[in-house]
Amino acid sequence: MAMERVRSGSIPNISIKSGFQKNSSLTYTHKLAFLRFVEIQTNRYTDNRYRSFSREASMLNTKAVALSFTITVSLFYLLCAFFAYILPQGFLAFFNTWLHGIDLSIVASKKIFTLGEFLFGLVSISAVSWITGAVFSVLYNALNRISKS
């Protein structure tokens, strides 16, 4: 049996060119099974659940992105504050390697930061990172809609 798939847009039209003649060796059950298989394959092309690159599948949940970005940045802030408190000289040496020769020891404070400063920093970086994650998600979804149309 020859089967030809012809796509018109995103929905394929499936037609059976030759088959199921009167003297066919296939039983009625085989014919029904084949037709059910063709129907399932057709539905896979027309059902959005099977489209991995559909617009709905690639949209970001703004609240989830903002929250996950906030948690990630807050954990990095906690880790950074921990090492700045425990190993201040190692902390400065580490970040000096990132700044390509700028000496941070000149601008580094000699006083140890207080709990209030730590909490204010944590709250402010959490707020800024939540806003950043939300803006990123909204922009991504908008650009995704524009590129799909």
Secondary structure as a PSIPRED ss2 file (coil, helix, strand):
# PSIPRED VFORMAT (PSIPRED V4.0)

   1 M C   1.000  0.000  0.000
   2 A E   0.000  0.000  1.000
   3 M E   0.000  0.000  1.000
   4 E E   0.000  0.000  1.000
   5 R E   0.000  0.000  1.000
   6 V E   0.000  0.000  1.000
   7 R E   0.000  0.000  1.000
   8 S E   0.000  0.000  1.000
   9 G C   1.000  0.000  0.000
  10 S C   1.000  0.000  0.000
  11 I E   0.000  0.000  1.000
  12 P E   0.000  0.000  1.000
  13 N E   0.000  0.000  1.000
  14 I E   0.000  0.000  1.000
  15 S E   0.000  0.000  1.000
  16 I E   0.000  0.000  1.000
  17 K E   0.000  0.000  1.000
  18 S E   0.000  0.000  1.000
  19 G C   1.000  0.000  0.000
  20 F C   1.000  0.000  0.000
  21 Q C   1.000  0.000  0.000
  22 K C   1.000  0.000  0.000
  23 N C   1.000  0.000  0.000
  24 S C   1.000  0.000  0.000
  25 S C   1.000  0.000  0.000
  26 L C   1.000  0.000  0.000
  27 T C   1.000  0.000  0.000
  28 Y H   0.000  1.000  0.000
  29 T H   0.000  1.000  0.000
  30 H H   0.000  1.000  0.000
  31 K H   0.000  1.000  0.000
  32 L H   0.000  1.000  0.000
  33 A H   0.000  1.000  0.000
  34 F H   0.000  1.000  0.000
  35 L H   0.000  1.000  0.000
  36 R H   0.000  1.000  0.000
  37 F H   0.000  1.000  0.000
  38 V H   0.000  1.000  0.000
  39 E H   0.000  1.000  0.000
  40 I H   0.000  1.000  0.000
  41 Q H   0.000  1.000  0.000
  42 T H   0.000  1.000  0.000
  43 N H   0.000  1.000  0.000
  44 R H   0.000  1.000  0.000
  45 Y H   0.000  1.000  0.000
  46 T H   0.000  1.000  0.000
  47 D C   1.000  0.000  0.000
  48 N H   0.000  1.000  0.000
  49 R H   0.000  1.000  0.000
  50 Y H   0.000  1.000  0.000
  51 R C   1.000  0.000  0.000
  52 S C   1.000  0.000  0.000
  53 F C   1.000  0.000  0.000
  54 S C   1.000  0.000  0.000
  55 R C   1.000  0.000  0.000
  56 E C   1.000  0.000  0.000
  57 A C   1.000  0.000  0.000
  58 S C   1.000  0.000  0.000
  59 M C   1.000  0.000  0.000
  60 L C   1.000  0.000  0.000
  61 N C   1.000  0.000  0.000
  62 T H   0.000  1.000  0.000
  63 K H   0.000  1.000  0.000
  64 A H   0.000  1.000  0.000
  65 V H   0.000  1.000  0.000
  66 A H   0.000  1.000  0.000
  67 L H   0.000  1.000  0.000
  68 S H   0.000  1.000  0.000
  69 F H   0.000  1.000  0.000
  70 T H   0.000  1.000  0.000
  71 I H   0.000  1.000  0.000
  72 T H   0.000  1.000  0.000
  73 V H   0.000  1.000  0.000
  74 S H   0.000  1.000  0.000
  75 L H   0.000  1.000  0.000
  76 F H   0.000  1.000  0.000
  77 Y H   0.000  1.000  0.000
  78 L H   0.000  1.000  0.000
  79 L H   0.000  1.000  0.000
  80 C H   0.000  1.000  0.000
  81 A H   0.000  1.000  0.000
  82 F H   0.000  1.000  0.000
  83 F H   0.000  1.000  0.000
  84 A H   0.000  1.000  0.000
  85 Y H   0.000  1.000  0.000
  86 I H   0.000  1.000  0.000
  87 L C   1.000  0.000  0.000
  88 P H   0.000  1.000  0.000
  89 Q H   0.000  1.000  0.000
  90 G H   0.000  1.000  0.000
  91 F H   0.000  1.000  0.000
  92 L H   0.000  1.000  0.000
  93 A H   0.000  1.000  0.000
  94 F H   0.000  1.000  0.000
  95 F H   0.000  1.000  0.000
  96 N H   0.000  1.000  0.000
  97 T H   0.000  1.000  0.000
  98 W H   0.000  1.000  0.000
  99 L C   1.000  0.000  0.000
 100 H C   1.000  0.000  0.000
 101 G C   1.000  0.000  0.000
 102 I C   1.000  0.000  0.000
 103 D C   1.000  0.000  0.000
 104 L H   0.000  1.000  0.000
 105 S H   0.000  1.000  0.000
 106 I H   0.000  1.000  0.000
 107 V C   1.000  0.000  0.000
 108 A C   1.000  0.000  0.000
 109 S C   1.000  0.000  0.000
 110 K C   1.000  0.000  0.000
 111 K C   1.000  0.000  0.000
 112 I C   1.000  0.000  0.000
 113 F C   1.000  0.000  0.000
 114 T C   1.000  0.000  0.000
 115 L H   0.000  1.000  0.000
 116 G H   0.000  1.000  0.000
 117 E H   0.000  1.000  0.000
 118 F H   0.000  1.000  0.000
 119 L H   0.000  1.000  0.000
 120 F H   0.000  1.000  0.000
 121 G H   0.000  1.000  0.000
 122 L H   0.000  1.000  0.000
 123 V H   0.000  1.000  0.000
 124 S H   0.000  1.000  0.000
 125 I H   0.000  1.000  0.000
 126 S H   0.000  1.000  0.000
 127 A H   0.000  1.000  0.000
 128 V H   0.000  1.000  0.000
 129 S H   0.000  1.000  0.000
 130 W H   0.000  1.000  0.000
 131 I H   0.000  1.000  0.000
 132 T H   0.000  1.000  0.000
 133 G H   0.000  1.000  0.000
 134 A H   0.000  1.000  0.000
 135 V H   0.000  1.000  0.000
 136 F H   0.000  1.000  0.000
 137 S H   0.000  1.000  0.000
 138 V H   0.000  1.000  0.000
 139 L H   0.000  1.000  0.000
 140 Y H   0.000  1.000  0.000
 141 N H   0.000  1.000  0.000
 142 A H   0.000  1.000  0.000
 143 L H   0.000  1.000  0.000
 144 N H   0.000  1.000  0.000
 145 R H   0.000  1.000  0.000
 146 I H   0.000  1.000  0.000
 147 S H   0.000  1.000  0.000
 148 K H   0.000  1.000  0.000
 149 S C   1.000  0.000  0.000
